[in-house]
Amino acid sequence: MFWVLLVAKVVLLFGLIIFLMPRISRWFFRTYEDAVMQFIFVLAMVFPGGGLMELVGMEGIFGSFPCRAGIESFCSSCFSFDEPAGVCG
């Protein structure tokens, strides 16, 4: 019974994230064009996704994957997630 509930909660959460995230992202990236605001928005969406996954009973990192999938299609032209961070020193 535990596994059935866990799978049902995870599927429901993934569906909720995949359904809502593109709509919120589309509105945000059309409204705000500042790169700093966009970066903060991405963090503000990924962290709650991880927190909700923790509430479901799984590791939080699994919540960031559907969040990234929902956001990336709208902000890929804004900035690249795949660029390596520059290290000074």
Backbone bond lengths (Angstrom), bond angles and torsions (degrees), N, CA, C in turn:
res aa  C-N    CA-C-N  psi(-1)  N-CA   C-N-CA  omega(-1)  CA-C   N-CA-C  phi
1 M - - - 1.443 - - 1.533 111.65 -
2 F 1.344 115.80 -35.00 1.463 120.51 179.21 1.526 110.95 -59.80
3 W 1.314 117.26 -46.10 1.458 121.64 -177.19 1.518 111.98 -66.26
4 V 1.304 116.58 -37.42 1.462 120.35 178.94 1.525 110.10 -64.35
5 L 1.328 117.29 -45.32 1.463 120.93 178.19 1.521 111.73 -65.11
6 L 1.319 117.01 -41.79 1.460 120.53 179.97 1.526 111.02 -62.55
7 V 1.319 116.76 -46.96 1.469 120.34 179.99 1.527 110.22 -64.12
8 A 1.325 117.30 -41.01 1.469 120.19 179.19 1.519 111.31 -62.98
9 K 1.335 117.73 -42.70 1.462 121.22 179.51 1.523 111.42 -66.39
10 V 1.328 117.02 -40.84 1.466 120.42 -179.67 1.526 110.33 -66.61
11 V 1.327 117.54 -43.79 1.464 120.54 179.44 1.528 109.90 -63.93
12 L 1.325 118.00 -41.34 1.456 121.48 178.14 1.525 111.21 -63.03
13 L 1.325 117.04 -42.63 1.460 120.51 179.81 1.528 111.11 -67.43
14 F 1.329 117.73 -43.55 1.462 120.18 177.72 1.526 110.02 -60.33
15 G 1.324 117.03 -43.74 1.461 120.39 178.98 1.516 111.95 -62.72
16 L 1.315 116.80 -41.40 1.457 121.29 178.55 1.528 110.95 -63.20
17 I 1.315 116.55 -44.69 1.466 120.70 179.95 1.525 110.65 -65.65
18 I 1.319 117.25 -45.95 1.464 120.95 -178.33 1.529 110.88 -67.34
19 F 1.328 118.09 -29.34 1.460 121.02 179.24 1.535 111.87 -78.88
20 L 1.330 117.70 -44.63 1.464 120.89 -174.34 1.525 114.39 -85.61
21 M 1.311 117.20 -36.26 1.461 120.76 -173.09 1.536 113.37 -59.27
22 P 1.327 120.34 -45.91 1.472 118.39 179.38 1.528 112.97 -63.09
23 R 1.307 117.97 -35.15 1.461 120.42 -179.65 1.529 111.36 -68.00
24 I 1.322 116.31 -44.28 1.467 120.17 178.24 1.526 109.80 -66.97
25 S 1.316 117.28 -42.21 1.466 121.35 -179.26 1.521 111.44 -64.02
26 R 1.308 117.32 -42.64 1.464 120.67 -179.98 1.524 110.09 -58.66
27 W 1.331 116.40 -46.89 1.457 119.75 179.41 1.524 111.10 -62.66
28 F 1.340 116.93 -46.00 1.457 120.29 -175.07 1.524 111.75 -65.08
29 F 1.331 117.62 -46.36 1.458 119.52 -175.77 1.523 112.87 -73.55
30 R 1.331 117.42 -18.99 1.463 119.33 171.67 1.521 111.23 -79.74
31 T 1.316 117.06 -30.28 1.461 121.63 -176.15 1.524 112.29 -83.56
32 Y 1.323 117.60 -43.80 1.466 121.94 -175.22 1.519 110.17 -114.08
33 E 1.332 115.45 129.26 1.464 119.96 -179.61 1.515 113.04 -112.90
34 D 1.309 117.75 0.52 1.458 121.94 178.65 1.533 109.36 -73.45
35 A 1.331 116.60 129.11 1.466 121.14 -176.25 1.527 112.16 -63.46
36 V 1.312 117.39 -34.99 1.466 120.34 179.93 1.523 110.06 -67.86
37 M 1.320 117.11 -43.53 1.466 120.83 177.53 1.527 111.10 -62.01
38 Q 1.319 116.71 -38.70 1.459 120.18 179.49 1.524 111.07 -66.53
39 F 1.326 116.59 -39.99 1.460 120.08 178.28 1.525 110.69 -64.79
40 I 1.316 116.71 -42.21 1.469 120.71 178.20 1.521 110.38 -64.34
41 F 1.329 117.19 -38.29 1.460 120.72 177.46 1.523 111.31 -62.52
42 V 1.328 116.28 -43.01 1.467 119.57 179.02 1.530 109.91 -60.74
43 L 1.312 117.44 -45.21 1.466 120.34 177.64 1.528 111.33 -64.38
44 A 1.327 116.23 -39.21 1.462 120.00 -179.25 1.526 111.80 -68.09
45 M 1.297 118.82 -20.14 1.466 121.67 176.83 1.529 112.33 -92.53
46 V 1.323 116.88 -34.34 1.466 119.87 -176.95 1.531 111.08 -74.45
47 F 1.320 118.24 -40.46 1.463 120.12 -178.71 1.527 113.01 -63.98
48 P 1.335 120.05 -45.66 1.476 117.84 175.96 1.526 112.74 -64.17
49 G 1.333 116.58 -32.06 1.473 118.67 175.68 1.517 111.01 -60.99
50 G 1.322 116.09 -41.53 1.462 119.91 176.59 1.516 112.13 -68.55
51 G 1.315 116.52 -38.46 1.457 120.21 178.83 1.520 112.32 -65.97
52 L 1.317 116.46 -40.11 1.466 119.75 177.09 1.520 111.37 -65.45
53 M 1.316 115.92 -36.22 1.467 118.23 178.23 1.527 110.12 -67.63
54 E 1.324 117.23 -34.97 1.466 119.97 175.05 1.533 110.86 -62.92
55 L 1.338 116.43 -39.40 1.467 120.30 178.14 1.528 111.91 -65.08
56 V 1.317 116.10 -32.28 1.464 120.88 178.98 1.524 109.99 -69.81
57 G 1.328 116.78 -31.14 1.457 119.62 178.01 1.505 114.26 120.59
58 M 1.330 117.32 11.41 1.462 120.79 178.18 1.522 108.76 -118.10
59 E 1.309 115.55 174.93 1.454 120.61 178.45 1.526 109.83 -67.10
60 G 1.312 116.37 142.17 1.454 121.60 -175.31 1.511 114.62 -64.37
61 I 1.324 117.33 -26.98 1.464 119.93 -177.78 1.521 111.26 -61.22
62 F 1.325 117.05 -28.21 1.460 120.11 179.78 1.527 111.88 -68.73
63 G 1.313 118.56 -20.84 1.454 121.62 176.90 1.510 113.04 -78.32
64 S 1.325 116.92 -21.37 1.457 119.33 -179.09 1.527 112.41 -76.85
65 F 1.314 118.44 -24.88 1.462 120.54 -179.30 1.520 113.39 -65.02
66 P 1.337 119.86 -50.07 1.468 117.60 177.13 1.526 112.41 -68.13
67 C 1.329 117.63 -28.49 1.464 119.49 175.99 1.520 110.99 -64.17
68 R 1.301 116.05 -43.52 1.462 119.42 178.49 1.519 110.79 -64.55
69 A 1.315 117.01 -39.85 1.460 119.98 178.63 1.524 111.13 -63.45
70 G 1.323 117.02 -35.95 1.456 120.13 179.56 1.509 113.65 -75.12
71 I 1.305 117.70 -27.60 1.461 121.87 -176.70 1.521 111.90 -92.12
72 E 1.315 117.74 -37.15 1.464 121.90 -167.30 1.526 113.47 -61.37
73 S 1.319 118.12 -32.93 1.455 119.42 -177.73 1.529 112.08 -67.76
74 F 1.331 117.37 -22.26 1.451 120.22 -178.32 1.514 113.57 -96.76
75 C 1.313 118.87 -23.59 1.461 118.74 -175.67 1.521 112.60 -117.20
76 S 1.309 118.07 14.64 1.466 118.81 179.47 1.524 111.29 -65.63
77 S 1.336 117.20 -29.01 1.461 118.89 177.47 1.523 111.79 -81.58
78 C 1.329 117.36 -17.48 1.462 120.79 -177.53 1.521 111.76 -77.61
79 F 1.307 115.49 -50.84 1.459 120.81 177.64 1.514 107.38 -159.25
80 S 1.305 115.72 158.00 1.458 120.19 -174.87 1.518 110.59 -100.11
81 F 1.337 115.80 129.76 1.457 120.23 174.34 1.521 110.83 -73.78
82 D 1.312 116.62 -22.28 1.450 120.48 -171.32 1.518 113.51 -90.88
83 E 1.321 118.74 -1.32 1.452 120.47 176.76 1.519 109.19 -71.58
84 P 1.312 117.09 134.36 1.466 118.11 176.58 1.522 110.54 -69.75
85 A 1.303 115.47 146.40 1.459 120.28 178.45 1.527 109.40 -73.98
86 G 1.316 116.16 137.16 1.448 120.81 178.82 1.523 110.40 -75.80
87 V 1.296 116.61 135.07 1.457 121.46 179.64 1.515 108.53 -114.92
88 C 1.309 116.26 126.11 1.465 120.95 178.58 1.519 109.03 -103.90
89 G 1.316 115.40 137.89 1.452 116.33 176.00 1.482 114.66 138.10
